[in-house]
Amino acid sequence: MGHLGKQLLSSLLEKTQITASNIKVSTTRPECSGNVEPGVECFFDNGRLAQWADVLFLCCLPSQLPTVCADLSPHLCRHTLVYSFPSAVPISRLVQLLEHNFVLKSQYDADACDNPEVWRSCTHLNTALKDPLLLKLSCPLRLTGKQHKPSLGLKWMCAVLYSLVNICMAVHLEWKETLHVMNQLFKDKLSQSLEMNAQNVISSSTSCMSADDVFSWISVSDAQTKETPLYSFYQTVKPHKKVLLHCTLHFW
């Protein structure tokens, strides 16, 4: 397992409620995984991992991606969310390689930093996640203050919410309940609310939808490259509510 995979695994176990028994790792050297948390299953079978996973993180080199995707593609379930870390590969190429459109890829922009030494003060991810200053500087969703830090675009954040819509659809949650889940996301985290309706999520009318219908499947890859109803809604949100939306996604 590479350095990125180890850091991700460690942070998932330490910073989330995901247990070791709910994590599997496909690595070319499973025999070297002796220092991995007990309960995490390691093996070398990308297809097996694809069949099992609800969320799959790609932590490989760009040069390895065609081979890895060829292993994954025939076994991916429609509802499996693939999150890609290889930054040199565009989302359109990932979709083509995987033959799968439920793919998230973060694309960061970063300005020059006045104090680059702050980034050298910590070399381990979990230690950095305990440092308030590094958390503040590295949060890509924060809009206030000077932007000498990584930042993400609005379309990516809308794609995150569309991922939630697809997950709700996969478990057959009715469209009104899906909206309730999305709106509760804001109410639970902050005092202000940000109400969304169905027209903010899909372009077609809900007048022909019955109460027990679910939202149609949404191409999350398209949501990262094209304007969507949710993106248009986001553009109309007042500045202070934009901060609210950014903060909510950060907490989530």
C-alpha positions as CSV (number, residue, x, y, z in Angstrom):
1,M,0.0,0.0,0.0
2,G,1.3,3.4,-0.9
3,H,1.8,6.5,1.3
4,L,-1.5,8.1,0.2
5,G,-3.5,4.9,0.8
6,K,-1.9,4.5,4.3
7,Q,-2.7,8.1,5.2
8,L,-6.3,7.8,3.9
9,L,-6.8,4.6,5.8
10,S,-5.4,6.0,9.0
11,S,-7.6,9.2,8.8
12,L,-10.7,7.2,8.1
13,L,-10.2,5.0,11.1
14,E,-9.2,7.9,13.5
15,K,-11.5,10.7,12.3
16,T,-14.7,8.9,11.3
17,Q,-17.1,6.4,12.7
18,I,-16.1,3.8,10.1
19,T,-14.9,0.6,11.7
20,A,-12.0,-1.6,10.4
21,S,-14.4,-4.4,9.5
22,N,-16.1,-2.0,7.0
23,I,-12.9,-1.3,5.1
24,K,-11.2,-3.5,2.5
25,V,-7.9,-2.7,0.7
26,S,-6.8,-4.0,-2.7
27,T,-3.0,-3.6,-2.9
28,T,-0.3,-5.3,-5.0
29,R,1.6,-6.2,-1.9
30,P,-1.0,-7.5,0.7
31,E,1.8,-9.4,2.4
32,C,3.3,-6.1,3.5
33,S,0.2,-4.9,5.3
34,G,1.1,-6.3,8.7
35,N,1.1,-2.9,10.3
36,V,-2.5,-2.1,9.1
37,E,-5.2,-1.8,11.7
38,P,-6.5,-5.3,12.8
39,G,-9.9,-6.0,11.1
40,V,-9.0,-4.3,7.8
41,E,-8.9,-6.9,5.1
42,C,-6.1,-6.6,2.6
43,F,-5.8,-8.6,-0.6
44,F,-4.9,-8.1,-4.3
45,D,-8.1,-8.4,-6.3
46,N,-9.5,-5.1,-7.7
47,G,-12.5,-6.8,-9.1
48,R,-13.5,-8.3,-5.8
49,L,-13.1,-4.9,-4.1
50,A,-15.3,-3.2,-6.8
51,Q,-18.1,-5.8,-6.3
52,W,-18.0,-5.2,-2.5
53,A,-17.6,-1.4,-2.1
54,D,-20.2,1.3,-1.7
55,V,-17.5,3.9,-1.8
56,L,-14.2,3.2,-3.6
57,F,-11.1,5.4,-3.3
58,L,-8.6,5.4,-6.1
59,C,-5.1,5.9,-4.6
60,C,-2.8,4.9,-7.4
61,L,-0.4,6.6,-9.7
62,P,-1.8,8.0,-13.0
63,S,0.4,5.6,-14.9
64,Q,-1.4,2.7,-13.1
65,L,-4.9,4.0,-13.7
66,P,-5.7,2.2,-17.1
67,T,-4.8,-1.2,-15.6
68,V,-6.6,-0.6,-12.3
69,C,-9.7,0.8,-14.1
70,A,-9.8,-2.2,-16.4
71,D,-9.9,-4.5,-13.4
72,L,-12.6,-2.4,-11.7
73,S,-14.9,-1.6,-14.6
74,P,-16.7,-5.0,-15.2
75,H,-17.5,-5.4,-11.5
76,L,-18.6,-1.9,-10.4
77,C,-22.2,-1.6,-9.2
78,R,-24.1,1.4,-10.5
79,H,-24.4,2.8,-6.9
80,T,-20.7,2.5,-6.1
81,L,-19.2,6.0,-5.7
82,V,-15.7,6.2,-7.0
83,Y,-13.5,9.0,-5.5
84,S,-10.3,9.6,-7.4
85,F,-7.1,11.1,-6.0
86,P,-4.9,10.9,-9.2
87,S,-4.9,14.6,-10.0
88,A,-3.4,14.4,-13.5
89,V,-6.3,12.5,-15.0
90,P,-9.5,14.5,-16.0
91,I,-12.9,13.4,-14.9
92,S,-13.9,12.6,-18.5
93,R,-11.0,10.2,-18.9
94,L,-11.9,8.5,-15.6
95,V,-15.5,8.0,-16.7
96,Q,-14.2,6.5,-20.0
97,L,-11.8,4.2,-18.3
98,L,-14.3,3.0,-15.7
99,E,-17.4,3.0,-17.9
100,H,-19.0,4.5,-14.9
101,N,-20.5,8.0,-14.2
102,F,-20.7,7.9,-10.4
103,V,-17.2,9.4,-10.0
104,L,-16.0,12.3,-7.9
105,K,-12.7,14.0,-8.5
106,S,-11.5,17.0,-6.5
107,Q,-9.8,19.7,-8.5
108,Y,-7.9,22.1,-6.3
109,D,-6.8,25.7,-7.1
110,A,-4.2,27.1,-4.7
111,D,-2.8,30.7,-4.3
112,A,0.7,31.5,-3.2
113,C,1.2,31.2,0.6
114,D,2.7,34.1,2.6
115,N,4.1,31.6,5.1
116,P,5.0,28.3,3.4
117,E,6.8,27.1,6.6
118,V,3.4,26.3,8.1
119,W,2.9,23.5,5.7
120,R,6.3,22.0,6.6
121,S,5.5,22.0,10.3
122,C,3.6,18.7,10.1
123,T,4.3,15.7,7.9
124,H,1.6,13.3,9.0
125,L,-2.1,13.7,8.0
126,N,-3.7,12.7,11.3
127,T,-1.4,15.1,13.2
128,A,-2.3,17.9,10.8
129,L,-6.0,17.2,11.3
130,K,-5.5,18.0,15.0
131,D,-3.8,21.4,14.3
132,P,-6.5,24.2,14.3
133,L,-4.3,26.5,12.1
134,L,-3.6,23.9,9.5
135,L,-7.3,22.9,9.5
136,K,-8.3,26.5,8.9
137,L,-5.7,27.0,6.1
138,S,-6.4,23.8,4.3
139,C,-10.2,23.8,4.4
140,P,-11.1,24.1,0.7
141,L,-14.7,25.2,1.4
142,R,-14.0,28.3,3.4
143,L,-14.9,31.6,1.7
144,T,-14.1,34.2,4.3
145,G,-10.7,35.8,4.7
146,K,-7.6,35.7,2.5
147,Q,-7.5,32.7,0.1
148,H,-3.9,31.6,0.5
149,K,-5.0,27.9,0.6
150,P,-6.4,25.2,-1.6
151,S,-10.0,25.8,-2.8
152,L,-12.6,23.9,-4.7
153,G,-15.1,25.1,-7.3
154,L,-18.9,25.3,-6.8
155,K,-19.6,22.6,-9.3
156,W,-17.6,20.1,-7.3
157,M,-19.6,20.9,-4.2
158,C,-22.9,20.5,-6.1
159,A,-21.6,17.2,-7.3
160,V,-21.1,16.1,-3.7
161,L,-24.8,16.9,-3.0
162,Y,-25.8,15.1,-6.2
163,S,-23.9,12.1,-4.8
164,L,-26.2,12.2,-1.8
165,V,-29.2,12.3,-4.1
166,N,-27.9,9.1,-5.9
167,I,-27.3,7.4,-2.6
168,C,-30.8,8.1,-1.5
169,M,-32.1,6.9,-4.8
170,A,-30.1,3.6,-4.5
171,V,-31.9,2.9,-1.2
172,H,-35.3,3.8,-2.7
173,L,-35.8,6.9,-0.6
174,E,-38.8,8.9,-1.9
175,W,-37.9,12.2,-3.5
176,K,-39.6,14.3,-0.8
177,E,-37.6,12.3,1.9
178,T,-34.4,12.9,-0.1
179,L,-35.1,16.7,-0.1
180,H,-35.7,16.4,3.7
181,V,-32.3,14.7,4.2
182,M,-30.6,17.4,2.1
183,N,-32.2,20.2,4.0
184,Q,-31.6,18.6,7.4
185,L,-27.9,18.5,6.5
186,F,-27.9,22.2,6.9
187,K,-30.2,22.5,9.8
188,D,-28.4,19.9,11.9
189,K,-25.0,21.6,11.5
190,L,-25.8,25.3,11.7
191,S,-28.6,27.4,13.2
192,Q,-29.6,28.9,9.8
193,S,-31.5,26.8,7.3
194,L,-31.1,26.7,3.5
195,E,-34.3,25.2,2.0
196,M,-34.0,23.5,-1.3
197,N,-37.0,22.2,-3.4
198,A,-37.1,19.7,-6.2
199,Q,-36.6,22.3,-9.0
200,N,-33.3,23.2,-7.4
201,V,-32.2,19.6,-7.9
202,I,-33.6,18.4,-11.2
203,S,-34.5,20.3,-14.4
204,S,-37.7,18.4,-15.0
205,S,-41.0,19.2,-13.3
206,T,-42.1,17.3,-10.2
207,S,-45.8,17.7,-11.1
208,C,-45.8,14.3,-12.7
209,M,-44.0,12.6,-9.8
210,S,-46.1,10.7,-7.3
211,A,-45.3,10.9,-3.6
212,D,-43.5,7.5,-3.6
213,D,-41.3,8.2,-6.7
214,V,-37.6,8.6,-6.3
215,F,-35.3,11.1,-8.1
216,S,-33.8,9.8,-11.3
217,W,-30.1,8.8,-11.4
218,I,-27.8,11.8,-11.9
219,S,-24.5,11.7,-13.6
220,V,-22.2,13.1,-11.0
221,S,-19.4,13.3,-13.5
222,D,-21.5,15.7,-15.6
223,A,-22.4,17.7,-12.5
224,Q,-18.6,18.5,-12.2
225,T,-18.3,19.9,-15.7
226,K,-21.7,21.3,-16.6
227,E,-24.2,23.8,-15.2
228,T,-26.9,22.1,-13.2
229,P,-30.1,23.2,-11.4
230,L,-28.3,23.0,-8.1
231,Y,-25.4,25.0,-9.4
232,S,-27.9,27.7,-10.7
233,F,-29.6,27.7,-7.3
234,Y,-26.3,28.0,-5.5
235,Q,-25.5,31.1,-7.6
236,T,-28.6,32.9,-6.3
237,V,-27.8,32.2,-2.6
238,K,-26.9,35.4,-0.7
239,P,-23.2,35.7,0.3
240,H,-23.7,34.9,3.9
241,K,-25.6,31.7,2.9
242,K,-22.8,30.8,0.6
243,V,-20.6,30.6,3.6
244,L,-23.2,28.5,5.3
245,L,-23.3,26.1,2.4
246,H,-19.5,25.8,2.3
247,C,-19.2,25.3,6.1
248,T,-22.0,22.7,6.0
249,L,-20.2,20.6,3.3
250,H,-17.0,21.0,5.3
251,F,-18.6,19.6,8.5
252,W,-20.3,16.8,6.5
